[in-house]
């Protein structure tokens, strides 16, 4: 369940690695405090075949004229001749074009995804620089508009590996593996935002970690039947026996949303000194 001998466990004061308790990165820009009810997600986007696709237009019936400095630019072949077939996805290595994805019936295979070059997109990619496009029936459309902290895996060509979207630029990721789960506040009642089994309660927020762990939160899984003591501003009204629900990331008296547990102890104090103990369902 937990490696109690690890340095992290000793410093943090909580066991780690349990199916009922885990640590998550907050969603980008989120401050999650003790008592927040959260759901888990990921910054990971579905993989793409190339990182810098430029154009899918005819180009006058010839491949574009490129130099060594253009290495890494990719194209959809339309009417090039010279051994290239319409619908192939090719990438320039500084000297030659290499086929990254072979065509299917004259178009890229349905579901082919490609990241648009950072500047100078043309044809279907004009104006969608750095976005992730997907091809279906020979037509490209925007599949993902990246946000700060998104991660993507590139599966072909010179840019094979993982990239993070940081400060509006795709950059090689220091971690060459999929993005870990992250946590964000439930915004409109648990069932409206996430399945029951995906709801967690924060027991140590990212405002409580020291400088070494500022970007983590510790959570308990609510559907596990755990018992948790939390600070709550309304402990004067959340008396023992009160059924509580999750709403907008907070616990409140049950009305019409998914009930997450029942108050079994309360110190009856309003404000920052309020404390409740909740037994989850």
ZIRA-V590505 format. One line per field, one symbol per residue. phi: phi as a letter, one per 40 degrees, with the letter a starting at -180 (. if undefined). A space follows every 50 residues. Layout:
phi = ???
//
This chain:
phi = .accccccccccgbcbgcccbabbccddgcbbbdgccbbbaacccccbca cbcbabccgggbcccbbdccdhcbaccbacgggcbdgccbbcchbbcbcc bccbggbdddgcbaccdcagcbgcccgbdgcbbbbbfgbcaccabcbdgc babbbbgcbdhbbbcbfgbcbdccbcadcccbbbcccagdccbacdcbcb bcbacccbccdcbcbbbbbbccccgcbbbbcacbccbccdgccbbcafgb cadcbabccbibcbaacgbcgcccbbbbccc
//
